[in-house]
């Protein structure tokens, strides 16, 4: 799987081309990006720049989601120091489209376990994938151990065609072309946990309770799945966190890696004392958290636990890591956002009265003692989530439908009599 590239290459420094470079977002209707003319700059911003699952050939990016390229000369004599060894290749989020190197042949179907309401959609989807699309379908072994599926004789012939696996036992990372999730946001988090490295594209159907990360409705799944198989879809790259827990056991340090889509939560656990942890950024101590704990989240996780703890909600395309305290014993400790490339390290403070506990997307909860450490940075393996429309429209739709963002009864307008009274008061004033 690839994203169709539409890259802007920037040198961190002043080059011979810098003086002639014109940013299309800053100048008129025509600019030059690396020698290629750009015409017809969009005059208005649209939240639905592309139709739902439109053909790749029909897709036209109307405006970049990047800000304008910064001018690297300052006044008559100052400029950014040239560094020819460092080059940034920036993918414009608005141009991220799904395409296939080869036609997909295998699909992993993830279903919420022991949810009777999902049995019929699961059967319909698997039947369609096997019989109509000729796909190889992988399912987790414990899904087929559901009594409702085991006792269904009519589903028997279909079950025999499945390829099964067991979490933590079987490696399927190189066997899956794309993933379909049936359920709530938890199914997407579970899909992320199965692939610590490169993640196949994920298509998530909203069949759970909240569905902030699952934008697709199941009613017309055949058309939607067919479009994805053909490669006609927008995707959003949801950044993940690369987490390493280093524990000291019998005088030896053991590192355990984890991939996280939403957040890493460090809390005081069952203790009645405040948690007391030190937070380092690129090796420098930036603060000590005294409170119930701290949340380190991705932009995707900013609408989860972090939002409940008072943090801002950040669009998934923003490259950042959020640090949000949980009930800090300080009136001035506000959530902060740091660049995605930094490395955070969290340890117990020497003065801590108790241990703390850590969890990763709500799973694999474990105790952190003195001498242990948690290292967090942005992973180079994002989760490619398939969009219904585009990354911007889908996100605001989820804010409105799932979180009822800024829902308020509208203010009533003035009546004719009130308008006249306002006008008379203004004249008297």
C-alpha positions in Angstrom: 0.0 0.0 0.0 1.2 3.5 -0.8 -0.1 7.0 -0.7 0.0 8.9 -4.0 2.8 11.4 -3.3 2.5 15.1 -3.8 5.6 16.1 -1.9 7.2 19.4 -1.1 10.9 19.2 -0.5 12.4 21.8 1.8 16.0 22.3 2.7 16.8 23.5 6.2 18.8 26.4 5.0 19.3 28.9 2.3 19.9 27.4 -1.2 20.3 28.9 -4.6 16.7 28.1 -5.3 15.4 29.8 -2.2 15.4 33.3 -3.6 13.3 32.3 -6.6 10.9 30.1 -4.6 7.3 31.3 -4.4 4.8 29.6 -2.1 1.5 28.9 -3.8 -0.4 29.6 -0.6 1.2 33.0 -0.1 1.3 34.5 -3.6 -1.3 35.0 -6.4 -2.8 32.5 -8.8 0.5 31.2 -10.0 3.5 30.0 -8.1 6.4 27.6 -8.6 7.1 24.7 -6.4 10.4 23.1 -7.2 10.2 24.2 -10.8 6.6 23.0 -11.3 4.0 25.7 -12.0 0.8 25.7 -9.9 -2.2 27.4 -11.4 -5.7 28.2 -10.3 -5.3 28.6 -6.6 -8.5 27.9 -4.7 -10.3 31.1 -3.7 -12.2 29.4 -0.9 -11.7 26.7 1.6 -13.9 23.7 1.4 -14.4 21.1 4.1 -15.4 18.6 1.4 -12.8 19.1 -1.2 -13.3 15.6 -2.6 -16.5 13.5 -2.9 -16.9 10.3 -0.9 -14.6 7.6 -2.2 -14.1 9.4 -5.5 -12.0 8.1 -8.3 -8.3 8.9 -8.0 -8.4 10.4 -11.4 -11.3 12.7 -10.5 -9.6 13.8 -7.2 -8.3 17.3 -7.2 -6.7 18.9 -4.2 -8.0 22.4 -3.8 -5.8 23.6 -1.0 -2.9 22.3 1.0 -3.3 21.5 4.6 0.2 22.7 5.2 0.8 26.3 6.3 2.7 28.6 3.9 6.3 27.8 3.5 8.4 30.1 5.7 10.8 32.6 4.1 14.3 31.8 5.4 15.8 35.2 4.9 15.4 37.8 7.7 16.0 41.4 6.9 18.9 42.4 4.6 21.6 40.2 6.0 20.3 37.3 8.2 19.2 33.9 7.1 18.8 30.3 8.3 22.1 28.4 8.4 22.4 26.1 5.5 22.5 22.4 6.3 22.8 20.4 3.1 22.7 17.1 5.0 19.1 17.6 6.3 16.2 17.4 3.9 12.5 17.2 4.8 10.1 15.4 2.5 6.6 16.6 3.5 3.5 14.8 2.3 0.6 17.2 2.0 -2.2 15.6 4.1 -4.9 16.8 1.7 -3.3 14.7 -1.1 -3.1 11.4 0.8 -5.0 8.9 -1.4 -4.9 5.1 -1.2 -3.4 3.1 -4.0 -2.3 -0.5 -4.4 1.0 -1.8 -5.9 -0.9 -5.0 -6.6 -4.6 -5.9 -6.2 -5.3 -6.8 -2.5 -6.0 -10.5 -1.9 -6.3 -10.8 1.9 -8.3 -9.0 4.5 -8.4 -9.2 8.3 -11.9 -8.8 9.8 -11.9 -7.7 13.4 -15.2 -8.1 15.2 -16.1 -7.1 18.8 -16.2 -10.3 20.8 -19.4 -11.7 22.2 -21.7 -8.9 20.8 -24.8 -10.5 19.4 -25.8 -7.4 17.4 -22.7 -7.9 15.2 -23.3 -11.5 14.2 -25.4 -10.7 11.2 -23.2 -7.9 9.8 -20.2 -10.2 10.3 -21.8 -13.0 8.4 -22.9 -10.7 5.5 -19.5 -9.1 5.3 -17.5 -12.3 5.3 -19.8 -13.9 2.8 -19.4 -10.9 0.5 -15.6 -10.9 0.8 -15.3 -14.7 0.2 -17.8 -15.2 -2.5 -18.1 -11.9 -4.4 -14.6 -10.5 -4.0 -12.7 -13.8 -3.8 -10.6 -12.5 -0.9 -8.7 -14.6 1.7 -10.3 -13.7 5.0 -8.5 -13.8 8.3 -10.3 -13.8 11.6 -9.1 -14.3 15.2 -9.7 -17.8 16.5 -11.6 -16.6 19.5 -14.2 -14.9 17.3 -15.2 -18.3 15.9 -15.4 -19.7 19.4 -18.5 -17.5 20.0 -21.3 -20.0 20.8 -23.7 -18.1 18.5 -21.3 -18.7 15.5 -20.4 -22.2 16.5 -24.1 -23.3 16.7 -25.0 -21.7 13.4 -25.0 -24.6 10.9 -25.8 -22.3 7.9 -22.6 -20.5 8.5 -20.5 -23.7 8.6 -19.4 -23.7 5.0 -18.2 -20.1 5.3 -16.3 -20.8 8.5 -14.2 -23.5 6.8 -12.8 -21.0 4.4 -11.4 -18.7 7.1 -7.8 -18.4 8.0 -7.4 -18.0 11.8 -4.8 -16.7 14.1 -4.2 -16.1 17.8 -3.0 -12.8 19.3 0.6 -12.9 20.7 1.1 -16.3 19.1 0.8 -15.9 15.3 2.6 -13.3 13.3 0.3 -12.1 10.5 2.0 -8.8 9.8 3.2 -9.8 6.3 0.0 -11.6 5.3 -2.7 -8.9 5.6 -3.4 -6.4 2.7 -6.1 -4.4 4.6 -8.3 -4.5 7.7 -12.0 -4.1 8.2 -13.3 -3.4 11.7 -16.8 -4.1 12.9 -17.7 -2.4 16.3 -16.6 0.7 18.1 -13.4 2.6 18.5 -11.9 -0.3 20.5 -11.7 -2.4 17.4 -9.5 0.1 15.7 -7.3 0.3 18.8 -7.1 -3.5 18.8 -6.1 -3.5 15.1 -3.3 -1.1 15.9 -2.0 -3.3 18.7 -1.7 -6.3 16.3 0.8 -4.5 14.1 3.7 -3.0 15.9 5.4 -2.2 12.6 3.8 -1.3 9.3 0.0 -1.3 9.5 -2.3 -2.2 6.6 -5.0 0.3 5.7 -8.0 0.1 8.1 -11.6 0.5 7.1 -13.7 0.9 10.3 -17.5 0.5 10.4 -19.5 2.2 13.1 -21.3 -0.6 14.9 -20.4 0.3 18.5 -21.5 2.9 21.1 -19.4 6.0 20.2 -17.7 5.5 16.9 -15.4 8.6 16.8 -12.8 6.7 14.9 -15.2 4.5 12.8 -16.7 6.7 10.1 -18.4 4.1 7.8 -22.0 3.1 8.1 -22.8 -0.6 7.3 -25.9 -0.1 5.2 -24.2 0.0 1.9 -21.0 -1.8 2.8 -20.7 -3.6 -0.6 -20.2 -0.4 -2.5 -17.8 1.0 0.0 -15.7 -2.1 0.3 -15.6 -2.4 -3.5 -14.3 1.2 -3.8 -11.5 0.5 -1.3 -10.5 -2.7 -3.1 -10.2 -0.6 -6.3 -8.0 1.9 -4.5 -10.5 4.8 -4.7 -10.3 6.3 -1.2 -8.8 9.1 0.9 -6.8 8.1 3.9 -5.6 9.9 7.1 -2.3 8.9 8.6 -2.9 8.7 12.3 0.4 9.0 14.1 1.3 6.4 16.8 3.6 6.5 19.8 6.6 4.3 20.1 6.9 3.4 23.8 9.7 1.5 25.5 9.3 0.4 29.1 12.7 -0.4 30.8 12.4 -2.4 34.0 15.1 -3.4 36.4 14.7 -7.1 37.2 17.4 -8.9 39.3 20.0 -6.3 38.4 19.3 -6.4 34.7 17.4 -3.9 32.6 14.8 -5.3 30.3 13.1 -3.2 27.6 9.6 -4.0 26.4 8.4 -2.0 23.3 4.8 -1.0 22.7 2.9 0.8 19.9 0.2 3.2 21.0 -2.5 4.9 18.9 -4.4 6.9 21.5 -2.4 7.4 24.7 0.0 6.3 27.4 -1.6 6.8 30.9 0.5 6.9 34.0 -1.6 7.0 37.2 -1.4 6.4 40.9 -3.2 3.1 40.7 -4.8 1.8 44.0 -2.6 4.0 46.2 -4.2 6.9 48.1 -1.1 9.1 47.7 -0.4 11.5 44.9 1.6 10.1 42.0 5.0 11.8 41.8 6.8 11.4 38.5 9.5 13.3 36.7 9.1 14.2 33.0 12.2 14.6 30.8 12.1 16.0 27.3 15.2 15.1 25.2 17.1 14.5 28.4 16.1 17.6 30.2 13.9 17.6 33.2 10.9 19.8 32.3 8.5 19.2 35.2 7.4 16.9 38.1 3.8 15.8 38.0 2.2 15.6 41.4 -1.4 14.5 41.1 -3.5 11.6 39.9 -1.2 11.0 36.9 -0.3 12.2 33.4 -1.5 11.4 29.9 0.8 11.3 26.9 -1.3 11.2 23.8 -1.3 11.4 20.0 -3.5 13.9 18.2 -5.9 11.0 17.6 -6.0 10.4 21.4 -6.6 14.1 22.1 -10.4 13.4 21.8 -10.3 10.5 24.2 -9.0 10.5 27.8 -7.1 13.7 27.3 -10.2 15.6 26.3 -11.9 14.5 29.5 -8.9 15.7 31.4 -9.2 19.2 29.9 -6.8 19.1 27.0 -7.4 20.7 23.6 -8.6 18.5 20.7 -6.1 18.3 17.9 -6.6 17.2 14.3 -4.8 13.9 13.6 -2.7 15.5 10.8 -1.0 17.9 13.3 2.5 16.4 14.1 2.5 16.7 17.9 2.5 14.9 21.2 0.3 16.1 24.0 1.1 16.0 27.7 -1.9 16.3 29.9 -1.9 16.1 33.8 -4.7 14.2 35.5 -6.0 16.3 38.5 -2.7 18.0 39.2 -2.2 19.5 42.7 -1.3 22.8 41.1 -3.5 25.6 39.7 -1.0 26.5 37.0 -0.4 23.1 35.4 -2.0 23.3 32.0 -1.9 20.7 29.3 0.9 21.3 26.7 1.7 20.3 23.1 5.3 19.4 22.1 6.7 18.7 18.7 6.3 15.1 17.4 10.0 14.5 17.1 10.9 14.9 20.8 11.7 12.0 23.1 9.9 11.9 26.5 11.1 10.0 29.4 9.1 9.4 32.5 10.4 8.0 35.8 9.3 7.9 39.4 10.6 10.9 41.4 13.1 10.1 44.2 10.6 11.6 46.6 7.7 9.4 45.4 5.9 7.7 48.3 4.4 5.0 46.1 4.7 3.3 42.7 2.7 4.2 39.6 0.9 2.2 37.0 1.0 2.5 33.2 -1.3 1.4 30.4 -1.2 1.6 26.7 -4.5 2.3 24.9 -6.2 0.9 28.0 -4.3 -2.4 27.8 -1.3 -4.2 29.2 -1.5 -2.3 32.5 1.7 -2.8 34.6 3.4 -1.3 37.7 6.4 1.1 37.4 8.8 1.1 40.3 11.9 3.1 41.3 14.6 2.4 38.7 12.1 1.8 35.9 11.5 4.2 33.0 9.1 4.9 30.2 10.5 6.3 26.9 8.0 7.8 24.5 8.4 9.3 21.0 6.5 9.3 17.7 6.6 6.1 15.8 7.6 6.0 12.1 4.7 3.6 11.5 1.3 5.5 11.4 -2.1 3.9 11.2 -3.6 4.6 7.7 -7.3 5.0 8.4 -9.6 5.1 5.3 -11.9 8.2 5.2 -15.5 8.4 4.1 -15.0 11.8 2.6 -11.7 13.4 3.5 -9.6 13.9 6.7 -11.1 17.3 7.6 -14.7 16.6 6.9 -14.6 13.3 8.7 -13.0 14.8 11.8 -15.5 17.6 12.2 -18.4 15.2 11.5 -17.2 13.0 14.4 -16.8 16.1 16.6 -20.4 17.0 15.9 -22.1 13.6 15.9 -20.1 11.8 18.7 -19.1 14.6 21.1 -21.8 17.2 20.2 -19.0 19.8 20.0 -20.3 23.3 20.6 -24.0 22.3 20.7 -26.1 25.2 22.1 -29.5 26.5 21.6 -29.3 29.3 19.1 -29.8 32.9 20.2 -33.2 34.3 19.1 -33.1 37.3 16.7 -34.7 40.6 17.5 -38.3 41.2 16.6 -39.2 44.3 14.5 -40.3 46.2 17.7 -37.0 45.3 19.5 -35.0 46.5 16.5 -36.8 49.8 16.5 -36.2 50.2 20.2 -32.5 49.5 19.8 -32.3 52.0 17.0 -34.0 54.7 19.1 -31.7 54.0 22.0 -28.7 54.3 19.7 -29.8 57.7 18.4 -30.4 59.0 22.0 -26.9 57.9 23.0 
